Amino acid sequence: MPTGNLNTGTFILAAIVKIVLFLVALLTLDAYTVWLERKVVGHIQNRWGPTRVGPFGLLQPLADGLKFFFKEDLTPPYVHKFLYLLAPMLSMSLSFIAICLIPVGGWITIGGVHTPVQVTDVNIALLIILGIASIGVYGIALAGWSSNSKYALLGALRASAQMISYEVALGLSLIGVLILSGSFSLRQIVESQSGVWLGFIPRWNVFLQPVAFLIYLTAAFAETNRVPFDLPEAETELVAGYHTEYSSMKFAMFFIAEYANMITVACLASVLFLGGWNGPVFGPAWLQGLLPVVWFLARVAFFLFLYIWVRGTLPRFRYDQLMAFAWRFLLPLSIANIVVTALVVALLS
């Protein structure tokens, strides 16, 4: 906690700088995740993807953003206007808040200021992120209901039921990690995974909790409404789902929120199961400060690529299969994983 006027001012300035940097980085990563998805899925389907706007189509995200910005912003006359406008802002703002709690690296010193590489370090960060994720369904539910459209409402109902169902398994899958680390702090969870076994095996939780990792990964796909669990936005069945009646920047807000949630899920998976920013550090001081962030971003990129690869590979589930898989398979498996983990830890201690 900063003490004195100078320390307080430095603390606030550092916080503002980190917020701006994280926001710019998140929006840039958001845009180029869309570009990467279009390129990778294009190659999976034996086509090129974006190629015309800039070298290798790298300026395509900028062109898409300008297109959204200049499109006609239509508000149907039959909607509940306040909730209709609130829904996309709620979805996007909650997705941005969650990413602020995730540590991207260790501690750095710039201009005499010693600060963690994250917007804010909270000792119950994991609980807050799970709480934000559970509130995020309100943006989707409000969008479907306020649109006064049967397609949007059906998509919103599907999304609400799906997210509530899978967040139970997702939350339970993390209890094994909490038992091993003994903390809700994401920074302490990463630090508990530092070091190696037998001289070369990283002490990552994915090796101790492989079942929990698979449960988390599956539930994360469903939580972010991605293939093969993209029933709320199944365009072949529901036109476009809960955002059918949205256009221009209001639709772009939902679009940004979805990809920001993907990035948050990938960051959490890296922190909880793959050691976060842990990795070999060498070279001069500036490189030693930069390498942990590079290792972290490499793991996030792996998860984002996995998202895209699955989209181009697997078919969509039926809705009854999706719900049955959550309650009949993932939930019992996650509870069994908690019981086994607790027993092993109790016996070893």
C-alpha positions as CSV (number, residue, x, y, z in Angstrom):
1,M,0.0,0.0,0.0
2,P,1.5,3.4,-1.0
3,T,2.4,5.8,1.9
4,G,2.8,9.5,1.6
5,N,1.8,11.8,-1.2
6,L,4.7,11.0,-3.5
7,N,4.3,7.2,-3.2
8,T,0.5,7.5,-3.6
9,G,0.9,9.7,-6.7
10,T,3.5,7.3,-8.2
11,F,1.2,4.3,-7.4
12,I,-1.7,6.0,-9.2
13,L,0.4,7.0,-12.2
14,A,1.8,3.5,-12.5
15,A,-1.8,2.1,-12.3
16,I,-3.0,4.4,-15.1
17,V,-0.1,3.6,-17.3
18,K,-0.6,-0.2,-16.8
19,I,-4.4,0.2,-17.5
20,V,-3.7,2.0,-20.8
21,L,-1.0,-0.5,-21.8
22,F,-3.2,-3.5,-21.0
23,L,-6.2,-2.0,-22.8
24,V,-4.1,-1.3,-26.0
25,A,-2.5,-4.8,-25.8
26,L,-5.9,-6.5,-25.3
27,L,-7.6,-4.7,-28.2
28,T,-4.6,-5.4,-30.5
29,L,-4.5,-9.0,-29.5
30,D,-8.3,-9.2,-29.9
31,A,-8.1,-7.9,-33.5
32,Y,-5.2,-10.1,-34.5
33,T,-6.8,-13.2,-32.9
34,V,-9.6,-12.7,-35.5
35,W,-7.0,-12.3,-38.2
36,L,-5.2,-15.5,-37.0
37,E,-8.5,-17.4,-36.9
38,R,-9.4,-16.4,-40.5
39,K,-5.9,-17.4,-41.7
40,V,-5.7,-20.7,-39.9
41,V,-9.3,-21.8,-40.7
42,G,-8.6,-20.7,-44.3
43,H,-5.6,-23.1,-44.5
44,I,-7.5,-25.9,-42.8
45,Q,-10.2,-25.5,-45.5
46,N,-7.5,-25.2,-48.3
47,R,-8.0,-21.5,-49.0
48,W,-5.9,-18.4,-48.3
49,G,-7.9,-16.3,-45.8
50,P,-7.2,-12.5,-45.8
51,T,-4.5,-11.5,-48.3
52,R,-5.5,-8.2,-49.9
53,V,-5.4,-5.6,-47.2
54,G,-1.7,-5.1,-46.3
55,P,1.0,-7.8,-46.5
56,F,-0.4,-11.2,-45.7
57,G,-3.7,-9.4,-44.9
58,L,-2.3,-7.9,-41.7
59,L,-4.3,-4.7,-42.0
60,Q,-7.6,-6.7,-42.3
61,P,-8.4,-6.1,-38.6
62,L,-8.1,-2.3,-39.2
63,A,-10.3,-2.5,-42.2
64,D,-12.9,-4.5,-40.2
65,G,-12.8,-2.0,-37.4
66,L,-13.4,0.9,-39.8
67,K,-16.2,-1.0,-41.5
68,F,-18.0,-1.5,-38.1
69,F,-17.4,2.2,-37.2
70,F,-19.0,3.6,-40.3
71,K,-21.9,1.1,-40.7
72,E,-25.4,2.5,-40.1
73,D,-26.3,2.1,-36.5
74,L,-29.8,0.7,-36.5
75,T,-32.0,0.4,-33.4
76,P,-35.3,-1.4,-34.1
77,P,-38.4,0.5,-32.8
78,Y,-39.8,-2.4,-30.9
79,V,-36.8,-3.0,-28.5
80,H,-36.5,-2.2,-24.8
81,K,-34.0,0.6,-25.6
82,F,-32.2,1.0,-22.2
83,L,-31.5,-2.7,-21.8
84,Y,-30.8,-3.1,-25.5
85,L,-28.0,-0.5,-25.3
86,L,-26.8,-1.7,-21.9
87,A,-26.2,-5.3,-22.9
88,P,-23.2,-4.9,-25.3
89,M,-21.5,-2.4,-23.0
90,L,-22.0,-4.8,-20.0
91,S,-20.5,-7.7,-22.0
92,M,-17.5,-5.8,-23.2
93,S,-16.7,-4.0,-19.9
94,L,-16.9,-7.3,-17.8
95,S,-14.6,-9.0,-20.3
96,F,-12.0,-6.2,-19.9
97,I,-12.3,-6.2,-16.0
98,A,-11.4,-9.9,-15.8
99,I,-8.2,-9.6,-17.8
100,C,-7.0,-6.8,-15.4
101,L,-6.6,-9.4,-12.6
102,I,-4.3,-11.8,-14.5
103,P,-0.6,-11.5,-13.8
104,V,1.4,-11.5,-17.1
105,G,4.9,-11.6,-15.5
106,G,6.8,-11.1,-12.4
107,W,7.9,-7.8,-10.9
108,I,9.7,-5.1,-12.8
109,T,11.4,-1.8,-11.9
110,I,11.0,1.2,-14.2
111,G,12.1,4.7,-13.2
112,G,12.5,3.6,-9.6
113,V,8.9,2.1,-9.4
114,H,8.8,-1.6,-8.5
115,T,5.5,-3.0,-9.8
116,P,4.0,-6.3,-10.8
117,V,3.3,-6.9,-14.5
118,Q,-0.5,-6.8,-14.1
119,V,-3.0,-4.1,-13.6
120,T,-3.9,-5.0,-10.0
121,D,-2.7,-7.8,-7.7
122,V,-5.5,-9.2,-5.5
123,N,-5.1,-12.1,-3.2
124,I,-8.5,-13.5,-4.1
125,A,-8.2,-12.8,-7.9
126,L,-9.5,-16.3,-9.0
127,L,-12.7,-15.8,-7.0
128,I,-13.3,-12.4,-8.5
129,I,-12.7,-13.7,-12.1
130,L,-15.1,-16.5,-11.5
131,G,-17.7,-14.0,-10.2
132,I,-17.2,-11.7,-13.2
133,A,-17.6,-14.7,-15.5
134,S,-20.9,-15.7,-13.8
135,I,-22.2,-12.1,-14.2
136,G,-21.2,-12.0,-17.9
137,V,-24.3,-14.1,-18.8
138,Y,-26.5,-11.1,-18.0
139,G,-25.2,-9.2,-21.0
140,I,-26.3,-12.0,-23.3
141,A,-29.6,-12.6,-21.5
142,L,-30.5,-8.9,-21.6
143,A,-29.5,-8.7,-25.3
144,G,-31.9,-11.5,-26.2
145,W,-34.8,-10.4,-24.1
146,S,-34.6,-6.7,-24.9
147,S,-34.3,-7.3,-28.7
148,N,-38.0,-8.5,-28.7
149,S,-37.0,-11.1,-31.3
150,K,-37.7,-14.8,-31.1
151,Y,-34.4,-15.7,-32.7
152,A,-32.4,-13.5,-30.3
153,L,-34.4,-14.7,-27.3
154,L,-33.9,-18.4,-28.2
155,G,-30.1,-17.8,-28.6
156,A,-30.0,-15.9,-25.2
157,L,-31.8,-18.7,-23.4
158,R,-29.5,-21.3,-24.9
159,A,-26.5,-19.2,-23.9
160,S,-27.7,-18.7,-20.3
161,A,-28.4,-22.4,-19.8
162,Q,-25.2,-23.4,-21.4
163,M,-23.0,-21.0,-19.4
164,I,-24.6,-21.8,-16.1
165,S,-24.2,-25.5,-16.7
166,Y,-20.6,-25.5,-17.7
167,E,-19.4,-22.9,-15.2
168,V,-20.2,-25.4,-12.5
169,A,-17.8,-28.0,-14.0
170,L,-15.2,-25.2,-14.7
171,G,-15.3,-23.9,-11.1
172,L,-15.0,-27.4,-9.7
173,S,-12.1,-28.3,-12.0
174,L,-10.1,-25.5,-10.3
175,I,-10.5,-26.8,-6.7
176,G,-7.7,-29.4,-7.3
177,V,-5.3,-26.6,-8.2
178,L,-6.4,-24.6,-5.1
179,I,-5.8,-27.6,-2.9
180,L,-2.2,-28.0,-4.3
181,S,-1.3,-24.3,-4.2
182,G,-3.2,-23.3,-1.0
183,S,-4.1,-19.9,-2.3
184,F,-6.7,-17.9,-4.4
185,S,-3.9,-15.5,-5.5
186,L,-3.0,-16.1,-9.2
187,R,0.5,-14.8,-8.5
188,Q,1.0,-17.4,-5.7
189,I,-0.4,-20.2,-7.8
190,V,2.2,-19.4,-10.5
191,E,5.0,-19.2,-7.9
192,S,3.9,-22.6,-6.6
193,Q,4.7,-24.1,-10.0
194,S,8.2,-22.8,-10.2
195,G,11.1,-25.3,-10.4
196,V,11.5,-28.7,-11.9
197,W,11.2,-32.4,-11.0
198,L,14.1,-34.8,-11.8
199,G,16.0,-31.9,-13.3
200,F,13.9,-31.4,-16.4
201,I,10.1,-31.8,-15.8
202,P,8.4,-28.5,-15.0
203,R,6.4,-28.4,-11.8
204,W,3.3,-27.4,-13.7
205,N,-0.2,-28.3,-12.4
206,V,-1.1,-29.9,-15.7
207,F,1.1,-32.9,-14.8
208,L,-0.5,-33.2,-11.3
209,Q,-4.1,-32.4,-12.4
210,P,-4.4,-33.7,-16.0
211,V,-8.1,-34.5,-15.5
212,A,-8.9,-31.1,-14.1
213,F,-7.0,-29.5,-17.1
214,L,-9.2,-31.4,-19.6
215,I,-12.4,-30.5,-17.7
216,Y,-11.3,-26.9,-17.6
217,L,-10.5,-26.9,-21.3
218,T,-13.8,-28.4,-22.3
219,A,-15.8,-26.2,-20.1
220,A,-13.9,-23.1,-21.3
221,F,-14.9,-23.9,-24.9
222,A,-18.6,-24.0,-23.8
223,E,-18.3,-20.9,-21.6
224,T,-17.0,-18.8,-24.5
225,N,-19.6,-20.2,-26.9
226,R,-17.1,-21.7,-29.3
227,V,-17.2,-24.7,-31.6
228,P,-18.2,-27.5,-30.9
229,F,-20.4,-25.7,-28.2
230,D,-21.5,-22.7,-30.2
231,L,-25.2,-23.4,-30.0
232,P,-26.1,-19.9,-28.8
233,E,-24.8,-18.4,-32.1
234,A,-25.5,-21.3,-34.4
235,E,-26.1,-19.3,-37.5
236,T,-27.5,-22.2,-39.5
237,E,-30.3,-22.6,-36.8
238,L,-30.7,-19.2,-35.1
239,V,-29.8,-16.6,-37.8
240,A,-27.1,-15.2,-35.5
241,G,-28.3,-15.9,-31.9
242,Y,-28.7,-13.3,-29.2
243,H,-27.1,-10.4,-31.3
244,T,-29.4,-10.8,-34.3
245,E,-30.9,-7.4,-33.9
246,Y,-27.5,-5.6,-33.3
247,S,-25.5,-3.7,-35.9
248,S,-22.5,-1.4,-36.2
249,M,-20.5,-0.8,-33.0
250,K,-23.1,-2.5,-30.8
251,F,-22.5,-5.7,-32.6
252,A,-18.7,-5.0,-32.5
253,M,-18.9,-4.8,-28.7
254,F,-20.2,-8.4,-28.5
255,F,-17.6,-9.4,-31.0
256,I,-14.8,-7.9,-29.0
257,A,-16.2,-9.3,-25.7
258,E,-16.2,-12.9,-27.1
259,Y,-12.6,-12.7,-28.2
260,A,-11.6,-11.0,-25.0
261,N,-13.2,-13.8,-23.1
262,M,-11.2,-16.3,-25.2
263,I,-8.0,-14.5,-24.3
264,T,-9.0,-14.4,-20.6
265,V,-9.6,-18.1,-20.6
266,A,-6.3,-18.8,-22.3
267,C,-4.5,-16.6,-19.8
268,L,-6.2,-18.4,-16.9
269,A,-5.2,-21.8,-18.3
270,S,-1.6,-20.7,-18.7
271,V,-1.5,-19.3,-15.1
272,L,-3.3,-22.3,-13.4
273,F,-2.0,-25.2,-15.3
274,L,1.1,-24.3,-17.4
275,G,3.2,-22.3,-14.9
276,G,2.3,-18.8,-16.1
277,W,5.4,-16.9,-16.9
278,N,7.9,-19.5,-15.5
279,G,10.6,-20.3,-17.9
280,P,14.4,-19.9,-18.5
281,V,15.6,-16.4,-17.9
282,F,19.0,-15.2,-19.1
283,G,20.9,-12.2,-20.6
284,P,21.0,-8.6,-19.5
285,A,18.5,-7.1,-17.0
286,W,16.1,-5.8,-19.6
287,L,15.9,-9.2,-21.3
288,Q,15.4,-10.9,-17.9
289,G,12.4,-8.6,-17.3
290,L,11.0,-9.3,-20.8
291,L,11.4,-13.1,-21.1
292,P,8.8,-14.0,-18.5
293,V,6.2,-12.0,-20.5
294,V,7.3,-13.8,-23.7
295,W,6.9,-17.3,-22.1
296,F,3.4,-16.3,-20.9
297,L,2.3,-14.9,-24.2
298,A,3.6,-18.1,-26.0
299,R,1.4,-20.2,-23.8
300,V,-1.6,-17.9,-24.4
301,A,-0.9,-18.1,-28.2
302,F,-0.9,-22.0,-27.9
303,F,-4.4,-22.0,-26.3
304,L,-5.8,-19.5,-28.9
305,F,-4.4,-21.6,-31.7
306,L,-6.1,-24.6,-30.1
307,Y,-9.4,-22.7,-30.1
308,I,-9.1,-22.1,-33.8
309,W,-7.9,-25.6,-34.6
310,V,-10.9,-27.1,-32.9
311,R,-13.2,-24.7,-34.8
312,G,-11.9,-25.9,-38.1
313,T,-12.0,-29.6,-37.1
314,L,-14.9,-30.6,-35.0
315,P,-18.7,-30.5,-35.8
316,R,-21.3,-28.9,-33.6
317,F,-23.0,-30.8,-30.8
318,R,-26.8,-31.1,-30.6
319,Y,-28.2,-29.1,-27.8
320,D,-29.4,-32.1,-25.8
321,Q,-25.9,-33.7,-26.2
322,L,-24.3,-30.5,-24.9
323,M,-26.4,-30.3,-21.8
324,A,-26.2,-34.0,-21.0
325,F,-22.4,-33.9,-21.4
326,A,-22.2,-31.1,-18.8
327,W,-24.4,-32.7,-16.1
328,R,-23.9,-36.5,-16.7
329,F,-20.1,-36.6,-17.5
330,L,-18.2,-33.4,-16.6
331,L,-19.8,-32.7,-13.2
332,P,-19.3,-36.2,-11.8
333,L,-15.8,-36.4,-13.2
334,S,-14.9,-33.0,-11.6
335,I,-16.2,-34.1,-8.2
336,A,-14.3,-37.4,-8.4
337,N,-11.1,-35.4,-9.3
338,I,-11.6,-33.2,-6.1
339,V,-12.1,-36.3,-3.9
340,V,-9.0,-38.1,-5.3
341,T,-6.9,-35.0,-5.1
342,A,-7.9,-34.3,-1.5
343,L,-7.3,-37.9,-0.5
344,V,-3.8,-38.0,-2.0
345,V,-2.8,-34.6,-0.5
346,A,-4.1,-35.8,2.9
347,L,-2.2,-39.1,2.7
348,L,1.1,-37.4,1.6
349,S,0.9,-34.7,4.3
